[in-house]
Amino acid sequence: MNETATLRARAEIDLAALRANVRALRARAAGAQLMAVVKSDAYGHGAVPCARAALEAGATWLGTATPQEALALRAAGLGGRVMCWLWTPGGPWREAIEAGIDVSVSGMWALREAVDAAAAAGTAARVQLKADTGLGRNGCQPADWPELVSAARAAEESGTVRITGLWSHFACADEPGHPSIVSQLEVFRDLVAYAEKAGARPEVRHIANSPATLTVPDSHFDLVRTGIAVYGISPSPELGTPADFGLRPVMTLAASVALVKRVPEGHGISYGHHYTTPAETTLGLVPVGYADGIPRHASGRGPVLVGGRRRTVAGRVAMDQFVVDLAGDELEPGAEALLFGPGDRGEPSAEDWAVAADTIAYEIVTRIGPRVPRVHLNQ
């Protein structure tokens, strides 16, 4: 028996699949560099091993949301280009600048803090200016762009800043044909042209996320930022499965059945008795719950492969466990329950759980909690 099978639960991370996904995405965006986004612990897959595997497969940039995530990559010995974009006032600007991390700036307050930190560090800050081209989250509004560009150029002339990138983010790239895609591209091109006319000479211009990398070739520019697709999940299930895009899911979530018992007809299951057994049957106890990231919203709907057959969560998902009705099948405690994976053994996918919980597969993999050990394969 595989020794990992004795664990209560485990998330097996296939790094060979991740490398293949990176290579497939690079082929989709030939001519552009590729950033592997490893924010939120690589979407729940383990940031450092996944970052290393992505670089081995040809990614030239790593992307994180927070500066703490970026600094953790450096502390783990990862070199190369790293960018982080979610800053708040008083953040570790100096530490990031000294670590050679590209920092994103969306407004004047952030530029001032980056400049002050660069002066204190005695080295120029690598700054990427972010434009809000229509997503309405982070990024500088077009009306404020001239002020930000002018101030960044002045800081560049003084030697405290190096403008390494100009970038933005799509709102609806997972909906091909959505009018906002063309609109955002037009705004982005105009704002890039303005900055370059003002003297900016960015190394990279980028707006493409995973769905745009796969479906909007005009958006590739110098760099594509691929997040969920690196982990083998389709960013737009309506457009295609992972296999349709040449991708393979990287995470397999499994648990060891903790108990099998026979119960009579009409037996209530889990909190609230939202499920009662329709006949005498056997129940299997799967020892993972919402504290491990199993969505409670999937109660009564979540799929799981146990004993070679697809089952459904019976009743409510609890904090640490849920129950499946085994329909009379007799299994030994320790039998494997596969919640999701690439589907090689007939197990459900993360997308199946997303449908059951009325969410997206991004959330399913990212929410798997720290009580579930990551077992990295093919390192």
N, C-alpha and C positions, 0 to 999 in steps of 0.2 A: 504494500500500500504506500502511495505517496505520503511522505511524512507530513506534508501540509494539510492532508485530509483530516488529520486529527485535531486541527484547530476548530474552535467553535464556529468561526466564520473567517473568510479570507477573500481578498480581492486580488486575483491573479492578474498581473500586468505583463502583457506580451510585448516586450521591447522590440522583438523582430518585426511584429506587425506595425509598431510605431515607426520604425525606420522605413518600412515599405510604404507607409502612408506619406511620410515626408518626401520620399522619392517620387511618388505618384503626383503629389501636389506641386513639386518642383517642375515636373514635366508639363503640368497644366499651365504653369506660369513661366514658361521658358523665356529667358531674357530678363526676368526680375529676380532679385534676391528673395529669400524666404525667411520670415520671422516665425519661429515656433513660440506660440504664446503659452507660457507655463504658469499663469496666474492661478490663484486659489489651489495651490499644491498640484499644479498641472491638471486642473479640472478633476481633482480627486485622485489622480493616478500616481502622485509622487514626483515633486518638482525636480529634484536633483537627478535621479536616474533617467527621467524622461528628457530633461534638458540635454544630458550627455548623449543619449541615443539620437536625439534630433540633430545635434551638431555632427555626430558621426555620419548621419545620412545626408548631410549637405546643407542644413539650415545655417545661415550666416549671422542671424540675429536671434536673441531670446527676448521675449516680452513679458512684463509683469504689470499688474495694476499698481501695487503699492511699492514704495521704496524699500520697505522692510523685506519684501519678497526678493527684490533685486539684490539687496545686500546679502541675503542668505545664499544666493547663487555664488556670489563672489567669495563668501566665507567657505563655501564648499570647494573652492578652487577652480570654478568655471571662468574661463577667460572669454575673449571675444566681445562682441557688441551686445550690450544689454540695455534695454529701454524700459522705463517705468513712467506711468502717466497719471496716477491718481494721488495728487498731492493735497495736503491741507496746510494752513499756515503753521509755521514752526516746525515743519518736517525736517528730516535729517538731510538737508541739502548739502551741507559740507561733506558729510560722509559719502554721499552718493557721488559727488563731484570728484572727491579724492579717489574713489573706486573706479573712475572712468565710466560711470553709468550715464547714458543719455537721459536727460530729464525733460519732461514735457511741460510746456508753459501755455496756459490758456488765457491769462489775464495779467494785468500790470502788477498786481500784488505778488504773483509768483515770480515774475521776471525780477522784481526788486529783491526778493529773497534769494533767488539764484545768483544774482550779481553780488550781493553782500557776502554770500557763502564762498563764491569764487575768489573774491578779494581776500577773504580770511584764509582760504586754502592756498592762495598764491598760484592758482592754476585756472585756466579758462574752463568754464562750464560748457559741457556739450548740451545744447538746448535745441529741442524740437518744438516749433510753434504749431499749436493745434487750432484749426479753424472749425467753427460750428457751421457746417454747410447745410444743416437742415435736420439733424438728429435732435437738437434741442437739449442736449445734456452738457457735457464738458465742451470746451472749445470757445474760441473768441468769435464773437458776432462779427459779420462782415463790416458793419458800421464802425466797429472798434479796431478792425484789423490795421488800418494805417498807423494808428497810435502805437500799437504793439510792435509792428514791424519797425517803425522808426526808432523806438526805444531799444529794441533788440539790436538793430544795426549800429546804434550809437555805442552800445555796450560791446559790440563786436569790434568796433574801431578802437575802443579803449583797451581791448585785450582781455576783458573779463568773460566774454561769451564767444562761443563758436556756434553759429546756426547750422546744425547738422541735418535738420530735417524739417519738412513742412508736411502736415498730415491732417486727416479728418477721418470720420467714421460714418458708415451708411446706416440709415434707419430701416430700410426695407429691401435690402439686397437679397433676402430670402424669398422675395415675391417678384420673380422676373416679370418685367413689363410694368412694374409700378412706376408711375410718372416721377416719383421723387428720386429715382436712381439717376435718370438723365439730368434732372435739375441739380442734384448735388454734384454731379461730375462737372457741370458747367460752372457752378459757383467755385468749386475747388480749383479748376483750371484758371479762372479769373484771379483768385486770391494768390495762387502760386505765381502767376505772371506779375502781379503787383509786387510781391515780395522780391522776385528776381530783378525786376526793373529798379527796385530800391537798393539793389546790390547784394541781396542774399544769394549765396551759392550753396544750396543744400546738397548733401551727399545723397539723400533719399527723399523722394516724394511718395507718399503712400496713403491710400484710402481703402484698399480692398481687404475685407475680412474673409472668413471661410466661404460663405456663399458667393461673394463677388469673385473670389479666386476661381471658383468652379464654373460660374455662369456669366460673368461680365468681363470679358477679356480687355475691354477698353479701360478698365479701372486698375490694371496691374502696375502701371508706372514703373518705378524703380524697385519696389518692394511690396510683397504681399504679407499680410499678417494673418496667419492661419492658427486658429485655436481649436475649436471642437473637431474639425476635420482631421487634425493630427492624431486624434484619439479614435479615429475610425467611425465617427458618428455623422450621419448626414445632417447638415445644417438646415436642410429643407426637405423633409420627408415627402412633401407633395411632388417634388421634382425627381426624387429617386432615392433608392436605398444606398447604403454604403457601397455595396458591390457595384451598383450602377456607376459610381464615381471612382471605382478602382480602390476603394478603401476597405479596411478590415477593423472591426471593433477591437480595442486593445484590452479592455477590462472584462474579466469574468468574475461575477460575484457568486460565491458558494457558501453554504453552511452545512454543518453536520446535524442531522436530525437528532434531537435530544431525547425524544420519547415517542413510542408507538403504543397505542392502547385501543382496546375495543370498547365501544360505548353503545347504549341502546338507542332505538328510535326516539326522536323527540328530545334529544340531549342538547341543551343550550351551549353555545360555544362563544367564549371570550366575553368582554364587557358588553353589557346591554342585550345579550342574546339576540343579536341581529341575524344570527344563523342558528338554526336547529337542525339536527340530523334527520333526514327524511326516512331513514331506515337504520337498522343496526349496521354499524360500520366500524372502520378503524380510523383513528386520527393520528396525524404526525405533527409533532411540535418542532417548529423551525426557530432556533434561538437567536433571531435578530428582530429588531423592532425599530420604532421611530427614533430611538436614541442612537441607532446605527445608521440612520438615514433612510430607512424604509418608509415611504410616505404613508401616513395614516389615511390620506385621501384615497389610497388604493384598497382600503378595506373592502372585502367582498369581491374584489375585481383583480387584484394583482396576480399575475401568472407565475408559476414556479414548476420546474421539472423535478419530480421526485419519483424514484423507482421506474424511470424510463417513460413516465407518462406526465403530460401537462396537467397540473392541478391549479386550483384557484384558492386564494386566501379565503378561509372560512371565518366569517365574522370580522371583528375589528382587529387591526394591527395594534398591538400594545407596545409599551416602551421597549421591551427587550425580546419580544417573541410574537409569533403568530402561529395559527393552526391551519393545516390543510386536511381536507376530508380525503382519505385514501381509498374510499369506496370499497372497503373490505380487503384491500391488499395488505399482506403481512410483510413488513420490512423490519430489519434489525436497526436498533439505535446506532447512530453513526453513519447511516446511509446518507449519501450526498444529495443535497437540495441545491439545484442550480437556479438562481433567480434570473440572471441574464448573462449573456455572452455573445460570441460571434454566431452561434446557431449551429455549430458543427454536430452537436449531439441532440439537436431538436429543442434546445433550451430557448426561452424567450429572449428578446432583445431589450436593451435599455429603452428603445422606442415603444415597445409593448407596455412597459411600466409607465412611460410617460402618458400614453393613451389612457391607461387605467387610472392614473392620478390626475388627469386633465392638466398636464404640464408639458414641458419639453424635455428631451433626453439630456440636454445640458445639465438640467437640475438634478436628474436622477443620478448621474455619475458624480457630480460635484458634491452632492450632499452626503455621500457615504462617509461616515464619521471615523474618528481616530481609533475607536475601539476595534475596528476591523483592520487587521494588519494587511499591508500591501506586500505581496510576494512577487518580486520582479523576476521574470523569466527571460532567458536569452540575453543576459547582460553582456 
